[in-house]
Amino acid sequence: MTAGAPDSRMVIPRTGIGIDVHAFDTEALAESSPQEPGGLFLAGLHWPGERGLAGHSDGDPVAHAAADALFSAAGLGDLGTHFGTDRPEYAGASGTTLLREAARIVRSAGFEIGNIAVQFVARRPKFGPRRAEAEAALTEAAGAPVSISATTSDGLGFTGRSEGIAALATALVYPLQ
């Protein structure tokens, strides 16, 4: 082995970044159920009484950013590559469905998932009381640990003006040998 060259037997983890942004849907029904269209779906959960987000699927930026981070880490494109508007079968799909399928695609490509960390930026909803429930929902979908944190943007930008929600995620994957 040459000095400075990695040992070919060593498993080198790979990291990826994902970002997703959705505007609030001005026509979304705030009082919907998970079985009805509309309402807010965030971090794999339905948030009764909160304004929904616009999107091709359920508009869940936390689950979408997590899926994008997995694709980035594995070098497999992005959310649009796999679930874009040219794929009508994913219209209205839940974020957990997309994350579950992203994890399956990443594993099929020869990787295992170490973990996913997501932070979303929004003034609402108040996330702390449902953090454990959201982490459990996305962890189950990904088949790997998912941690979620939330922050506001101190009234700045589109998230501060309550025009939408943004989420940023990182994922760690490693090739199976």
Residue pairs with C-beta under 8 A, 6 or more apart in sequence:
1 7
6 12
9 177
11 174
11 175
11 177
12 174
12 175
13 114
13 172
13 173
13 174
14 73
14 74
14 75
14 111
14 172
14 173
14 174
14 175
15 73
15 170
15 171
15 172
15 173
16 68
16 69
16 70
16 71
16 72
16 73
16 74
16 170
16 171
16 173
17 68
17 69
17 72
17 168
17 169
17 170
18 64
18 65
18 66
18 67
18 68
18 69
18 70
18 71
18 72
18 78
18 79
18 167
18 168
18 169
18 170
18 171
19 65
19 68
19 166
19 167
19 168
19 169
20 61
20 62
20 64
20 65
20 68
20 79
20 166
20 167
21 61
21 164
21 165
21 166
21 167
22 53
22 54
22 55
22 59
22 61
22 164
22 165
23 53
23 54
23 158
23 163
23 164
24 51
24 52
24 53
24 54
24 162
24 163
24 164
24 165
25 38
25 51
25 52
25 53
25 54
25 59
27 38
28 38
28 39
28 40
28 51
28 52
28 53
28 54
29 36
29 37
29 38
29 39
29 52
30 38
30 39
30 40
30 48
30 49
30 50
30 51
30 52
31 39
31 48
31 49
32 38
32 39
32 46
32 48
32 52
33 39
33 46
33 48
34 41
34 46
37 92
38 52
39 46
39 47
39 48
39 50
39 52
40 46
40 47
40 50
40 51
40 52
40 53
40 125
41 47
41 52
41 53
41 58
41 59
41 60
41 94
41 95
42 50
42 53
42 60
42 61
42 62
42 120
42 125
42 134
42 165
43 60
43 62
43 63
43 95
43 118
43 120
43 127
43 130
43 134
43 135
43 137
43 138
43 148
44 60
44 62
44 63
44 94
44 95
44 96
44 99
44 134
44 137
44 138
44 141
45 130
45 133
45 134
45 137
47 125
47 130
50 124
50 125
52 59
53 59
53 60
53 61
53 164
53 165
56 83
56 84
56 85
56 90
56 91
57 64
57 83
57 90
57 91
57 92
57 93
57 94
57 95
57 97
57 98
58 92
58 93
58 94
58 95
60 94
60 95
60 96
61 120
61 165
61 166
61 167
62 95
62 118
62 120
62 134
62 138
62 148
62 167
62 169
63 94
63 95
63 96
63 98
63 99
63 138
63 141
64 79
64 95
64 98
64 167
65 118
65 120
65 167
65 168
65 169
66 99
66 102
66 116
66 118
66 138
66 142
66 146
66 169
66 171
67 79
67 83
67 95
67 98
67 99
67 101
67 102
67 103
68 78
68 79
68 169
69 116
69 118
69 169
69 170
69 171
70 76
70 99
70 102
70 103
70 106
70 113
70 116
70 142
70 171
70 173
71 77
71 78
71 79
71 81
71 82
71 102
71 105
71 106
72 78
72 171
73 106
73 111
73 171
73 172
73 173
74 106
74 109
74 111
74 173
76 82
76 105
76 106
76 109
79 98
79 102
82 101
82 102
82 105
83 90
83 93
83 98
83 101
84 90
85 91
90 97
90 98
96 137
96 138
96 140
96 141
97 141
99 138
99 141
99 142
100 141
100 142
100 143
102 142
103 113
103 141
103 142
103 143
103 144
106 113
106 173
107 113
107 143
110 175
110 176
111 173
111 174
111 175
111 176
112 144
112 173
112 174
112 176
113 142
113 143
113 144
113 171
113 172
113 173
114 144
114 145
114 171
114 172
114 173
114 174
115 144
115 145
115 146
115 147
115 171
115 172
116 138
116 142
116 144
116 145
116 146
116 147
116 169
116 170
116 171
116 172
117 146
117 147
117 148
117 149
117 169
117 170
117 171
118 138
118 146
118 147
118 148
118 149
118 167
118 168
118 169
119 148
119 149
119 150
119 151
119 167
119 168
119 169
120 127
120 148
120 149
120 150
120 151
120 165
120 166
120 167
120 168
121 150
121 151
121 152
121 153
121 159
121 165
121 166
121 167
121 168
122 150
122 152
122 159
122 162
122 164
122 165
122 166
123 152
123 153
123 155
123 159
123 160
123 162
124 162
127 134
127 148
127 150
128 150
131 148
131 150
134 148
135 146
135 147
135 148
138 146
138 148
139 145
139 146
152 159
152 160
153 159
153 160
154 160
155 161
158 164
158 166
159 165
159 166
